[in-house]
Amino acid sequence: MCHFKVFMVCQGSTEMGYPRVLRLFFPLALLFLFLYLSVIKLPDVYLHECLQDGKPCSQIQNDAIEEVRVKPSTSFKLDPSDRQLLENVLKNCKQHDFQIGKMVEAFHLCVTEKKDILLEEYLIAWRQLIKFMDALGTVFTFISSETMTKVNILQGYLNGEHGKHYRTVTSMVKYELENEVVNFKELPPNRVPSGCRTLLRMHRALKFLEYFLYNLGMSAGQDKTSQMCADAYHKTLSHHHSWFIRQVAEVAFLALPPLEDMYKVVCVSNHKEAKTVLLTTVDAIVKVYNITQKVYTKHGMLDLP
């Protein structure tokens, strides 16, 4: 990527340099616009104010959720050789800042025997997911930064005066509903978002990342990472965005690194290793997502502003 000083040099280079700068600058400019609007503005859009293909986005979202439950939300079973491969990969990944093994473990520890989600372990898993996004380069920088803000909000509730009520997702929802912390009509100005609203934004993003990791794991190398990311986006987060932002996203995804670089981030070297590690990760995420989805559905909180 050309920084400002490099860009000035590029302007005086050969006739091949100038078009190359334009090819880099235009998609990156759109990328930064997309990311800014996504993390700062768009999560607050009400679904009932959004239309896509002539139908309310909430209706389309329900259709997409049903599709996602079939794929990739199916359990991935490891055979003995896969288990050994998984252990070896995760062991060799310990020197990396992002450790996919820690993330998988945290998502497993999230789920209680009563099928609830422990919020502390959930946040530990998300901190690893943020490291994963950071490892992908500037494409996800703004998203990971905004997600870290949401992690800190929930951690603040956990460490706060009423922290005992935020131990699990169910207890948090119960406490905030009973004490009228949740506002179903609008986000009150100059007020820290409720735990329920904050978690919902992370919950939506988790489905996007789940689907993206699934696509990476199932790819045999023919598909581009930009196509796999776009597919995940279309089936999840795009339903919360306007038509304009969806078009900008198509360009933004072109800046994603190639599949080989993705493999390095998750400490694998080939498709077989990637499939085992990533589908194991997806299986752990799916369990957490589905439990959270049921809690929010039960209390009619999937469209919180």
FIBA-939144 format. One record per residue: residue number from 1; residue in three letters; z, y, x of N, C-alpha, C in turn. Coordinates in pm, whole numbers, plus 50000, padded with zeros to 5 digits. Each point is the difference from the previous one (the first is absolute). Example, Ala and Ser with C-alpha at 12.3 -4.5 7.8 and 13.67 -1.06 7.14 Angstrom:
% FIBA-939144
[1,Ala,[50780,49431,51319],[50000,50119,49911],[50000,50120,50090]]
[2,Ser,[49928,50105,49965],[50006,50119,50082],[50073,50109,49923]]
% end
This chain:
% FIBA-939144
[1,Met,[50000,49881,50085],[50000,50119,49915],[50000,50124,50088]]
[2,Cys,[49918,50099,49968],[49996,50124,50077],[50109,50094,49952]]
[3,His,[50093,50039,50089],[50094,50105,49968],[49929,50135,50017]]
[4,Phe,[50073,50111,49979],[49935,50130,49997],[49931,50031,50132]]
[5,Lys,[50072,49980,50114],[49942,50033,50130],[49879,49912,50028]]
[6,Val,[50013,49872,49966],[49888,49910,50022],[49883,50039,49912]]
[7,Phe,[50031,50046,49881],[49895,50041,49907],[49919,50115,50057]]
[8,Met,[50067,50096,50066],[49930,50113,50059],[49907,49954,50112]]
[9,Val,[50042,49896,50074],[49915,49946,50104],[49880,49929,49938]]
[10,Cys,[50029,49928,49892],[49893,49924,49933],[49889,50093,49951]]
[11,Gln,[50038,50123,49960],[49900,50091,49948],[49895,50035,50105]]
[12,Gly,[50041,50001,50127],[49906,50036,50104],[49935,49881,50065]]
[13,Ser,[50017,49880,49945],[49944,49879,50059],[49856,49982,49957]]
[14,Thr,[49945,49881,50027],[49861,49971,49968],[49979,49996,49850]]
[15,Glu,[49875,49993,49961],[49966,50005,49858],[50056,49881,49924]]
[16,Met,[50036,49890,50069],[50058,49884,49933],[50147,50023,49970]]
[17,Gly,[50067,50091,50075],[50144,50020,49982],[50034,50069,49869]]
[18,Tyr,[49921,50099,49962],[50031,50079,49881],[49999,49917,49872]]
[19,Pro,[49895,49920,49975],[50004,49915,49878],[50117,49904,50002]]
[20,Arg,[50039,49952,50117],[50111,49905,50008],[50131,50066,49958]]
[21,Val,[50019,50127,50040],[50119,50073,49959],[50003,50016,49849]]
[22,Leu,[49885,50034,49944],[49994,50016,49854],[50032,49871,49928]]
[23,Arg,[49948,49890,50053],[50026,49870,49936],[50149,49967,50001]]
[24,Leu,[50070,50042,50105],[50143,49974,50008],[50080,50099,49917]]
[25,Phe,[49961,50127,50007],[50079,50105,49938],[50000,49990,49848]]
[26,Phe,[49884,49976,49940],[49991,50001,49854],[50086,49893,49933]]
[27,Pro,[49989,49872,50041],[50085,49900,49936],[50148,50021,50027]]
[28,Leu,[50034,50050,50120],[50142,50022,50030],[50056,50116,49919]]
[29,Ala,[49918,50103,49979],[50045,50112,49916],[50027,49953,49858]]
[30,Leu,[49910,49917,49947],[50021,49945,49866],[50121,49908,49996]]
[31,Leu,[50020,49925,50108],[50114,49910,50009],[50131,50076,49988]]
[32,Phe,[50013,50108,50078],[50125,50076,49998],[50022,50066,49865]]
[33,Leu,[49892,50045,49936],[50013,50056,49866],[50048,49895,49902]]
[34,Phe,[49942,49881,50008],[50039,49891,49910],[50147,49962,50018]]
[35,Leu,[50041,49985,50125],[50137,49959,50027],[50099,50106,49954]]
[36,Tyr,[49967,50126,50024],[50090,50107,49959],[50019,50002,49849]]
[37,Leu,[49888,49994,49928],[50009,50003,49855],[50066,49875,49945]]
[38,Ser,[49979,49886,50066],[50056,49874,49953],[50152,50001,50007]]
[39,Val,[50054,50044,50113],[50145,49987,50019],[50077,50121,49947]]
[40,Ile,[49933,50116,49990],[50071,50120,49957],[49980,50027,49851]]
[41,Lys,[49879,49985,49952],[49968,50042,49864],[49987,49885,49902]]
[42,Leu,[49921,49901,50035],[49955,49902,49901],[50105,49910,49941]]
[43,Pro,[50105,49961,50074],[50097,49910,49938],[50067,50057,49877]]
[44,Asp,[49994,50133,49978],[50066,50061,49886],[49908,50012,49878]]
[45,Val,[49876,49953,50009],[49908,50006,49886],[50041,49899,49894]]
[46,Tyr,[50008,50045,49876],[50035,49909,49891],[49881,49910,49970]]
[47,Leu,[50027,49874,49977],[49890,49908,49972],[49929,50033,49870]]
[48,His,[50074,50051,49902],[49935,50026,49872],[49909,50123,50008]]
[49,Glu,[50005,50076,50109],[49911,50113,50017],[49876,49962,50079]]
[50,Cys,[49990,49874,50038],[49890,49955,50085],[49907,49909,49921]]
[51,Leu,[49872,50023,50014],[49900,49915,49936],[49907,49943,50105]]
[52,Gln,[49962,49876,49983],[49906,49934,50089],[49907,49913,49917]]
[53,Asp,[49871,50023,50013],[49901,49924,49923],[50026,50008,49851]]
[54,Gly,[50051,50116,49955],[50021,50020,49858],[50127,49940,49945]]
[55,Lys,[50085,49941,50086],[50124,49938,49953],[50119,50062,50074]]
[56,Pro,[50118,50006,49935],[50119,50049,50071],[50029,49914,50121]]
[57,Cys,[50045,50065,50108],[50027,49926,50123],[50110,49896,49980]]
[58,Ser,[50096,50028,49910],[50108,49903,49978],[49944,49868,49947]]
[59,Gln,[49896,50009,49913],[49939,49878,49948],[49927,49924,50110]]
[60,Ile,[49928,50073,50086],[49930,49937,50111],[50098,49940,50097]]
[61,Gln,[50113,50069,50020],[50102,49949,50091],[50053,49866,49954]]
[62,Asn,[50023,49987,49869],[50050,49873,49948],[49901,49888,50023]]
[63,Asp,[49870,50030,49983],[49897,49900,50026],[50001,49959,50147]]
[64,Ala,[50017,50099,50089],[50000,49971,50143],[50121,49916,50038]]
[65,Ile,[50117,50028,49939],[50120,49925,50032],[49982,49853,49965]]
[66,Glu,[49935,49973,49884],[49976,49861,49962],[49912,49930,50102]]
[67,Glu,[49896,50071,50048],[49910,49941,50099],[50073,49972,50130]]
[68,Val,[50085,50095,50043],[50070,49985,50127],[50100,49885,49994]]
[69,Arg,[50055,49972,49884],[50095,49889,49989],[49933,49867,50033]]
[70,Val,[49874,49989,49971],[49928,49878,50031],[49965,49994,50148]]
[71,Lys,[49957,50113,50053],[49961,50007,50141],[50035,50137,50055]]
[72,Pro,[50087,50009,50101],[50048,49892,50086],[50138,49945,49967]]
[73,Ser,[50055,50027,49881],[50138,49962,49972],[50018,49851,49974]]
[74,Thr,[49949,49917,50087],[50021,49857,49994],[50068,49954,50126]]
[75,Ser,[50090,49905,49991],[50077,49957,50116],[49912,49935,50105]]
[76,Phe,[50029,50032,50124],[49928,49944,50112],[50089,49896,50066]]
[77,Lys,[49958,49873,50001],[50080,49891,50053],[49959,49971,50145]]
[78,Leu,[50098,49990,50087],[49975,49970,50140],[50012,49851,50027]]
[79,Asp,[49904,49945,50074],[50016,49863,50046],[50073,50005,50135]]
[80,Pro,[50048,49887,50054],[50079,50000,50124],[49932,50071,50117]]
[81,Ser,[49869,49981,50016],[49931,50066,50111],[49996,50151,49981]]
[82,Asp,[49986,50043,49875],[50001,50144,49973],[50136,50061,50029]]
[83,Arg,[50106,49926,49969],[50135,50051,50026],[50022,50023,50149]]
[84,Gln,[49952,49905,50080],[50015,50015,50144],[49918,50118,50051]]
[85,Leu,[49880,50014,49946],[49915,50113,50038],[50067,50131,49964]]
[86,Leu,[50057,50007,49879],[50067,50121,49955],[50118,50035,50091]]
[87,Glu,[50079,49900,50035],[50115,50023,50087],[49956,50052,50137]]
[88,Asn,[49893,49945,50054],[49951,50042,50131],[49950,50144,49997]]
[89,Val,[49925,50033,49893],[49947,50136,49989],[50112,50101,49987]]
[90,Leu,[50097,49971,49915],[50109,50094,49978],[50087,50015,50124]]
[91,Lys,[50014,49891,50075],[50077,50005,50124],[49932,50090,50102]]
[92,Asn,[49867,49991,50009],[49924,50080,50096],[49988,50146,49960]]
[93,Cys,[50041,50031,49877],[49984,50136,49948],[50124,50086,50023]]
[94,Lys,[50103,49943,50058],[50128,50070,50008],[49998,50122,50091]]
[95,Gln,[49902,50008,50091],[49995,50115,50089],[49929,50119,49936]]
[96,His,[49942,49980,49881],[49929,50109,49931],[50098,50085,49919]]
[97,Asp,[49964,50127,49982],[50083,50088,49918],[50001,49950,49855]]
[98,Phe,[49880,49969,49949],[49992,49938,49867],[50012,49849,50016]]
[99,Gln,[50100,49943,49933],[50021,49856,50007],[49986,49941,49861]]
[100,Ile,[49889,49933,49978],[49971,49947,49867],[50103,49895,49959]]
[101,Gly,[50058,49930,50098],[50104,49902,49968],[50122,50064,49938]]
[102,Lys,[50041,50116,50052],[50115,50072,49943],[49970,50045,49858]]
[103,Met,[49876,50040,49977],[49962,50045,49867],[50005,49884,49900]]
[104,Val,[49944,49887,50038],[50001,49882,49913],[50144,49958,49970]]
[105,Glu,[50083,49998,50104],[50140,49961,49981],[50071,50094,49905]]
[106,Ala,[49976,50131,50016],[50065,50098,49914],[49957,49984,49855]]
[107,Phe,[49872,49975,49976],[49954,49979,49863],[50061,49873,49940]]
[108,His,[50016,49897,50081],[50067,49878,49952],[50146,50030,49963]]
[109,Leu,[50067,50077,50085],[50141,50031,49977],[50020,50096,49882]]
[110,Cys,[49894,50068,49959],[50007,50090,49884],[50041,49928,49873]]
[111,Val,[49949,49880,49983],[50011,49929,49873],[50132,49925,49991]]
[112,Thr,[50076,50029,49894],[50128,49933,49979],[49979,49873,49917]]
[113,Glu,[50106,49920,49990],[49993,49878,49919],[49976,50031,49852]]
[114,Lys,[50043,50118,49957],[49981,50040,49861],[49867,50074,49979]]
[115,Lys,[49911,49992,50099],[49868,50062,49992],[50009,50151,49982]]
[116,Asp,[50084,50059,50084],[50009,50145,50007],[49957,50041,50141]]
[117,Ile,[49986,50131,50025],[49956,50050,50130],[50111,50081,50064]]
[118,Leu,[50041,49960,50120],[50098,50075,50076],[49931,50120,50064]]
[119,Leu,[50049,50119,49970],[49931,50121,50042],[50007,50022,50151]]
[120,Glu,[50111,49968,50063],[50013,50020,50144],[49897,49917,50077]]
[121,Glu,[49986,49873,49964],[49902,49913,50066],[49857,50043,49967]]
[122,Tyr,[49981,50050,49878],[49869,50051,49961],[49957,50115,50090]]
[123,Leu,[50093,50089,50031],[49969,50114,50086],[49975,49956,50144]]
[124,Ile,[50071,49897,50045],[49975,49947,50134],[49857,49948,50009]]
[125,Ala,[49957,49929,49897],[49863,49948,49997],[49899,50115,50000]]
[126,Trp,[50029,50105,49926],[49908,50113,49993],[49993,50075,50133]]
[127,Arg,[50108,50004,50074],[49994,50066,50131],[49905,49927,50093]]
[128,Gln,[49993,49868,49987],[49903,49924,50077],[49858,50025,49949]]
[129,Leu,[49984,50012,49869],[49868,50032,49944],[49951,50135,50049]]
[130,Ile,[50091,50094,50013],[49964,50133,50051],[49953,49990,50145]]
[131,Lys,[50067,49917,50078],[49956,49978,50138],[49861,49936,50003]]
[132,Phe,[49974,49913,49904],[49868,49940,49990],[49894,50106,49974]]
[133,Met,[50027,50090,49907],[49905,50106,49969],[49980,50092,50119]]
[134,Asp,[50108,50033,50069],[49989,50086,50118],[49914,49935,50109]]
[135,Ala,[50010,49867,50009],[49924,49928,50103],[49850,50002,49972]]
[136,Leu,[49961,50032,49877],[49858,50004,49965],[49935,50132,50040]]
[137,Gly,[50078,50095,50050],[49943,50126,50045],[50019,50112,49898]]
[138,Thr,[49924,50107,50020],[50019,50121,49920],[49961,49984,49853]]
[139,Val,[49929,49893,49967],[49958,49980,49861],[50120,49999,49906]]
[140,Phe,[50109,49936,50042],[50117,49984,49914],[50117,50089,50040]]
[141,Thr,[49979,50094,50091],[50111,50081,50049],[50072,50075,49889]]
[142,Phe,[49923,50072,49916],[50062,50079,49895],[50066,49911,49895]]
[143,Ile,[49937,49887,49969],[50057,49909,49902],[50132,49944,50050]]
[144,Ser,[50003,49956,50125],[50123,49942,50055],[50110,50105,50008]]
[145,Ser,[49963,50125,50031],[50099,50107,50006],[50061,50027,49863]]
[146,Glu,[49916,50004,49898],[50050,50023,49865],[50083,49882,49951]]
[147,Thr,[49959,49879,50036],[50077,49882,49962],[50136,50000,50066]]
[148,Met,[50007,50044,50125],[50128,50008,50069],[50094,50098,49930]]
[149,Thr,[49943,50107,49944],[50081,50094,49922],[50063,49930,49880]]
[150,Lys,[49922,49915,49935],[50052,49926,49884],[50105,49897,50042]]
[151,Val,[49979,49936,50113],[50101,49907,50053],[50131,50074,50024]]
[152,Asn,[49991,50120,50055],[50121,50078,50029],[50070,50045,49872]]
[153,Ile,[49923,50030,49896],[50061,50037,49871],[50082,49884,49946]]
[154,Leu,[49941,49880,50000],[50073,49884,49949],[50119,49964,50089]]
[155,Gln,[49983,50016,50131],[50111,49974,50090],[50113,50098,49975]]
[156,Gly,[49964,50124,49966],[50101,50100,49967],[50080,49962,49878]]
[157,Tyr,[49933,49944,49899],[50072,49953,49881],[50091,49882,50036]]
[158,Leu,[49952,49911,50083],[50079,49885,50042],[50126,50042,50075]]
[159,Asn,[49986,50101,50083],[50113,50046,50082],[50086,50104,49929]]
[160,Gly,[49959,50040,49881],[50068,50109,49931],[50122,49958,49920]]
[161,Glu,[50048,50094,49925],[50123,49982,49922],[49989,49884,49901]]
[162,His,[49883,49981,49945],[49979,49895,49899],[49922,49882,50058]]
[163,Gly,[50012,49979,50129],[49923,49898,50069],[50014,49860,49944]]
[164,Lys,[50117,49967,49947],[50022,49866,49947],[49907,49969,49882]]
[165,His,[49954,50104,49932],[49909,49980,49887],[49855,49981,50045]]
[166,Tyr,[49975,50020,50129],[49864,49989,50054],[49983,49876,50086]]
[167,Arg,[50087,49905,49984],[49992,49879,50083],[49876,49919,49968]]
[168,Thr,[49964,49991,49874],[49880,49926,49959],[49913,50088,49911]]
[169,Val,[49877,49958,49980],[49908,50074,49913],[50054,50004,49858]]
[170,Thr,[50050,49887,49950],[50053,49995,49863],[50119,50092,49981]]
[171,Ser,[50093,49999,50095],[50119,50085,49988],[49961,50148,50010]]
[172,Met,[49901,50032,50081],[49954,50138,50011],[49939,50048,49868]]
[173,Val,[49914,49918,49943],[49937,50035,49873],[50105,50018,49891]]
[174,Lys,[50094,49909,49993],[50106,50006,49899],[50081,50128,50015]]
[175,Tyr,[50041,50030,50123],[50083,50119,50025],[49925,50128,49967]]
[176,Glu,[49874,50012,50045],[49928,50124,49980],[49962,50021,49853]]
[177,Leu,[49975,49893,49928],[49972,50014,49857],[50125,50040,49923]]
[178,Glu,[50110,49936,50030],[50125,50030,49929],[50050,50141,50028]]
[179,Asn,[49970,50053,50118],[50046,50133,50037],[49891,50107,49990]]
[180,Glu,[49890,49964,49934],[49889,50092,49972],[49948,50067,50127]]
[181,Val,[49996,49924,50107],[49942,50050,50126],[49848,49997,49993]]
[182,Val,[49947,49903,49926],[49856,49982,49988],[49945,50091,49892]]
[183,Asn,[49895,50075,50033],[49933,50086,49903],[49864,49939,49969]]
[184,Phe,[49977,49965,49874],[49876,49933,49962],[49886,50097,49969]]
[185,Lys,[50027,50131,50000],[49897,50096,49960],[49942,50077,50118]]
[186,Glu,[50084,50044,50091],[49952,50078,50112],[50100,49992,50115]]
[187,Leu,[49953,50030,50120],[50088,50003,50116],[50069,50135,50004]]
[188,Pro,[50134,50004,49986],[50071,50128,50002],[49978,50072,50133]]
[189,Pro,[49973,50131,49996],[49978,50075,50124],[50129,50013,50082]]
[190,Asn,[49985,50014,50130],[50113,50022,50091],[50108,49893,49987]]
[191,Arg,[49956,49878,49983],[50095,49890,49987],[49945,49878,50071]]
[192,Val,[50087,49929,50072],[49957,49879,50070],[49953,49898,49897]]
[193,Pro,[49884,49938,50019],[49951,49900,49904],[50102,49888,49980]]
[194,Ser,[50004,49946,49881],[50091,49890,49972],[49964,49878,50084]]
[195,Gly,[50095,49910,50014],[49974,49877,50073],[49891,49919,49933]]
[196,Cys,[50001,49997,49866],[49900,49923,49926],[49860,50054,50021]]
[197,Arg,[49985,50131,49997],[49869,50062,50020],[49952,49976,50143]]
[198,Thr,[50090,50016,50096],[49965,49983,50141],[49955,49857,50028]]
[199,Leu,[50076,49904,49948],[49966,49860,50021],[49867,49964,49934]]
[200,Leu,[49971,50061,49885],[49875,49970,49930],[49879,50037,50086]]
[201,Arg,[50007,50114,50070],[49890,50041,50087],[49981,49899,50113]]
[202,Met,[50111,49952,50056],[49993,49901,50106],[49950,49866,49945]]
[203,His,[50040,49970,49879],[49959,49877,49933],[49848,49996,49981]]
[204,Arg,[49942,50111,49959],[49855,50008,49983],[49930,49982,50135]]
[205,Ala,[50053,50065,50102],[49940,49989,50133],[50013,49858,50055]]
[206,Leu,[50108,49932,49963],[50021,49864,50048],[49891,49907,49947]]
[207,Lys,[49958,50019,49876],[49891,49918,49945],[49870,50024,50076]]
[208,Phe,[49975,50125,50034],[49881,50033,50079],[50004,49930,50136]]
[209,Leu,[50113,50008,50070],[50011,49938,50131],[49997,49848,49990]]
[210,Glu,[50058,49946,49894],[49994,49854,49978],[49856,49953,49989]]
[211,Tyr,[49924,50073,49919],[49860,49960,49980],[49918,50018,50127]]
[212,Phe,[50028,50106,50075],[49927,50026,50124],[50029,49890,50102]]
[213,Leu,[50128,49961,50015],[50036,49894,50093],[49938,49867,49957]]
[214,Tyr,[49994,49978,49870],[49936,49878,49948],[49852,49997,50039]]
[215,Asn,[49932,50112,49980],[49859,50006,50037],[49979,49977,50150]]
[216,Leu,[50089,50055,50082],[49991,49979,50145],[50018,49853,50034]]
[217,Gly,[50096,49936,49932],[50027,49859,50027],[49890,49907,49955]]
[218,Met,[49931,50037,49893],[49895,49914,49945],[49864,50026,50062]]
[219,Ser,[49987,50110,50073],[49871,50032,50060],[49969,49906,50116]]
[220,Ala,[49877,49951,50002],[49956,49914,50111],[49928,50081,50107]]
[221,Gly,[50007,50133,49988],[49940,50086,50100],[49873,50069,49955]]
[222,Gln,[49949,49964,49882],[49874,50059,49955],[50020,50139,49939]]
[223,Asp,[50114,50021,49938],[50024,50127,49931],[50058,50105,50094]]
[224,Lys,[49967,50125,49972],[50057,50110,50076],[50138,50035,49944]]
[225,Thr,[50088,50049,50087],[50135,50038,49955],[49992,50112,49896]]
[226,Ser,[49902,50088,50014],[49985,50108,49902],[49969,49944,49862]]
[227,Gln,[49919,49894,49993],[49968,49938,49872],[50122,49929,49941]]
[228,Met,[50076,49933,50087],[50118,49929,49953],[50106,50097,49949]]
[229,Cys,[50015,50112,50069],[50097,50100,49958],[49955,50066,49870]]
[230,Ala,[49872,50029,49989],[49947,50060,49877],[50019,49907,49881]]
[231,Asp,[49979,49871,50021],[50019,49902,49893],[50145,50001,49951]]
[232,Ala,[50094,50002,50096],[50141,50004,49964],[50034,50129,49926]]
[233,Tyr,[49944,50109,50046],[50024,50131,49937],[49947,50004,49857]]
[234,His,[49880,49947,49979],[49939,50001,49866],[50083,49922,49899]]
[235,Lys,[50064,49894,50045],[50075,49915,49909],[50144,50046,49980]]
[236,Thr,[50042,50102,50074],[50141,50041,49991],[50014,50152,49985]]
[237,Leu,[50008,50072,50111],[50033,50142,49998],[49895,50089,49936]]
[238,Ser,[49876,49958,50000],[49894,50087,49947],[50023,50035,49854]]
[239,His,[50073,49917,49928],[50025,50024,49857],[50094,50118,49977]]
[240,His,[50063,50049,50108],[50088,50116,49989],[49932,50127,50052]]
[241,His,[49873,49990,50041],[49932,50112,50063],[49881,50046,49916]]
[242,Ser,[49964,50125,50020],[49885,50057,49930],[49869,49948,50058]]
[243,Trp,[49891,50026,49927],[49868,49957,50047],[49969,50059,50137]]
[244,Phe,[50030,50127,50019],[49968,50066,50127],[50071,49932,50117]]
[245,Ile,[50128,49972,49984],[50076,49939,50110],[49949,49859,50029]]
[246,Arg,[49959,49928,49896],[49947,49865,50024],[49873,50005,50085]]
[247,Gln,[49918,50105,49978],[49877,50013,50080],[50034,50036,50145]]
[248,Val,[50098,50088,50018],[50041,50038,50135],[50057,49879,50074]]
[249,Ala,[50071,49915,49925],[50059,49881,50062],[49893,49909,50060]]
[250,Glu,[49887,49992,49934],[49891,49915,50049],[49960,50039,50142]]
[251,Val,[50001,50130,50026],[49965,50048,50134],[50117,49982,50096]]
[252,Ala,[50121,50023,49949],[50118,49993,50086],[50018,49861,50061]]
[253,Phe,[49972,49897,49924],[50022,49864,50048],[49907,49963,50116]]
[254,Leu,[49894,50077,50019],[49907,49970,50109],[50065,50019,50137]]
[255,Ala,[50113,50071,50005],[50066,50025,50128],[50094,49888,50042]]
[256,Leu,[50012,49896,49918],[50088,49888,50035],[49949,49925,50122]]
[257,Pro,[50091,49947,50084],[49958,49924,50117],[49937,49867,49960]]
[258,Pro,[49922,49938,50088],[49934,49872,49969],[50101,49887,49987]]
[259,Leu,[49952,49887,49949],[50086,49885,49972],[50072,49951,50126]]
[260,Glu,[49931,50003,50114],[50062,49953,50124],[50123,50080,50035]]
[261,Asp,[49998,50130,49977],[50116,50084,50027],[50113,49972,49901]]
[262,Met,[49963,49968,49876],[50100,49963,49900],[50074,49873,50043]]
[263,Tyr,[49926,49905,50054],[50060,49877,50047],[50105,50028,50108]]
[264,Lys,[49970,50092,50089],[50094,50033,50107],[50129,50058,49945]]
[265,Val,[49988,50080,49895],[50118,50063,49940],[50096,49895,49945]]
[266,Val,[49946,49892,49942],[50085,49896,49941],[50017,49880,50094]]
[267,Cys,[49963,50019,50127],[50026,49901,50105],[49925,49868,49981]]
[268,Val,[49878,50007,49950],[49918,49879,49990],[49870,50024,50076]]
[269,Ser,[49931,49891,50033],[49879,50013,50081],[49875,49946,49931]]
[270,Asn,[50017,49931,49887],[49883,49945,49933],[50026,49988,49849]]
[271,His,[49898,49957,49929],[50010,49994,49853],[50105,49900,49953]]
[272,Lys,[50010,49884,50063],[50096,49899,49957],[50143,50053,50010]]
[273,Glu,[50031,50063,50112],[50134,50057,50017],[50023,50112,49900]]
[274,Ala,[49898,50084,49980],[50013,50112,49906],[50027,49951,49858]]
[275,Lys,[49928,49897,49959],[50017,49947,49865],[50143,49948,49979]]
[276,Thr,[50051,49925,50097],[50134,49944,49988],[50105,50111,49995]]
[277,Val,[49994,50094,50094],[50101,50105,50010],[49991,50097,49882]]
[278,Leu,[49881,50044,49967],[49986,50102,49897],[50024,49947,49860]]
[279,Leu,[49956,49878,49971],[50025,49945,49866],[50148,49962,49983]]
[280,Thr,[50067,49964,50108],[50144,49980,49992],[50070,50132,49969]]
[281,Thr,[49952,50107,50062],[50054,50134,49974],[49975,50042,49857]]
[282,Val,[49879,49978,49951],[49965,50035,49863],[50087,49925,49900]]
[283,Asp,[50025,49873,50027],[50082,49919,49910],[50140,50059,49987]]
[284,Ala,[50055,50048,50112],[50134,50061,49996],[49998,50131,49923]]
[285,Ile,[49894,50079,50019],[49988,50129,49930],[49983,49979,49850]]
[286,Val,[49919,49901,49962],[49972,49973,49859],[50129,49973,49922]]
[287,Lys,[50088,49921,50058],[50125,49966,49930],[50081,50126,49971]]
[288,Val,[50008,50089,50099],[50074,50124,49983],[49932,50091,49898]]
[289,Tyr,[49869,50011,50010],[49925,50086,49907],[50017,49954,49856]]
[290,Asn,[49985,49872,49976],[50004,49948,49862],[50136,50020,49935]]
[291,Ile,[50107,49983,50078],[50134,50021,49945],[50018,50147,49963]]
[292,Thr,[49959,50090,50090],[50012,50143,49973],[49915,50040,49880]]
[293,Gln,[49882,49944,49991],[49909,50029,49888],[50065,49963,49867]]
[294,Lys,[50067,49887,49995],[50065,49956,49876],[50112,50096,49959]]
[295,Val,[50077,50047,50098],[50110,50093,49970],[49945,50130,49942]]
[296,Tyr,[49897,50054,50062],[49942,50126,49953],[49930,49983,49865]]
[297,Thr,[49936,49887,49980],[49934,49973,49873],[50102,49990,49887]]
[298,Lys,[50109,49930,50027],[50105,49980,49900],[50055,50132,49949]]
[299,His,[50012,50100,50089],[50058,50129,49963],[49895,50109,49975]]
[300,Gly,[49872,49960,49994],[49895,50096,49968],[49988,50111,50103]]
[301,Met,[50010,49965,50130],[50006,50102,50104],[49879,49997,50094]]
[302,Leu,[49894,49932,49963],[49884,49991,50089],[49920,50128,50009]]
[303,Asp,[50021,50094,49907],[49924,50126,50000],[50090,50120,50027]]
[304,Leu,[50110,49980,50070],[50091,50112,50026],[49929,50114,50071]]
[305,Pro,[50017,50124,49953],[49939,50114,50069],[50071,50031,50132]]
% end
